[in-house]
């Protein structure tokens, strides 16, 4: 009877307690088998894959172009992918070598855990590995308390960073991502956040790590990354898994092949296998169908050709004409394109200006379009200032004309 009651209580706890990370799931996936299924079911690799996850996106890290999307601007729960923001806030506001004593609050948090107990001693560096590899909710709470005093104040830092990054459809309540109606993001904004985080060398080092030995109370503990694609699919170098009942299975992935860097996000999958399959599908689709165009070189070549045929006439100026220059640096050099896409370059510039003309005066722009969509807009400006002619210069010009006659 006691055993029966214990079993019922255990089932009740499992149902009512929000579960968070894939390292607690018993579901295993065969990456090789899924890859074979992806190839077999792809009748036409040029067609966008039809995935089962509720939202997804793939972005090119250099141009930030969206290469695949499904409901990518829809607000959704993000589960443990929250910890991408938790990690970057910690990295920007703490010292990795700092020694930390685990609090009662951190030790009692539920869901996936690193296994911290009250009074344990651990470094911030090892907490971050426990956060991102093991997906420890206890590590998340301890990081929040160490950085900001409590996780409510830590959430303010998270939301401040989100605002700085322009993430207008993202809001954080907790450092771990357990379900809360006010804790949400979109697939696209999660990809943008991840792109920012990966620029941090330490963050990239952590999320690309398959296994890591950390120290808790001076004793070694081996951690294994919950990311099923890491080490099993070409080019994968991070980033984070996630799971709650409300969010479903989530996976944020960073991949680099032949110098092309992408980030894929899958949210709201019904199973780990679906999450894995959908991620592989959109990653393979992207690399199969997009190639890199040297957009900077293409624009510069077009502008040089234009300059050979055009100039700005300066009326009443000490200099008769000038050639404009491109004002800003190119935001990116390469741009991913499909074979059938047409990139066009429009150069618009004033033909005449009346002196005086100031330096860096905007006189036009270069508009780059992919079909009808504008992808780049560069300002054209005057390279120098040109003063207006004075009366003596007019006399000189008249005298020259007189001498010629």
Buried (B, 14 or more C-beta within 10 A) or exposed (E): EEEEEEEEEEEEEEEEEBBBBBBBBEEEBEBEEBBEBBEEEBEEEEEBBEBBBBBBBBBBBBBBBBBBBBBBEBBBBBBBBBBBBBBBBBBEBBEEEEEBEBBEBBBEBBBBBBEBEEEBEBBBBBBBBBBBBBBBBBBBBBBBBBBBEEBEEBBEBBBEBBEEBEBEBBBBBBBBBBBBEEBBBBBBBBBBBBBBBBEBEBBBBBBBBEEBEBEBEEEEBEBEBBBBBBEBBEBBBBBBBBBBBBBBBBBBBBBEEEEBBBBBBBBBBEBBBBBBBBBBBBBBBBBEBBEBBEBBEBBBEBBEEBBEEEBBEBEBBBEEEBBBBBBEEEEBBBBBBEEEEEBEBEBEBBEEBEBBBEEEBEBBBBBBBBEEEEBBEBBBBBEEBBBBBEEEBEEEEEEEEEEEE
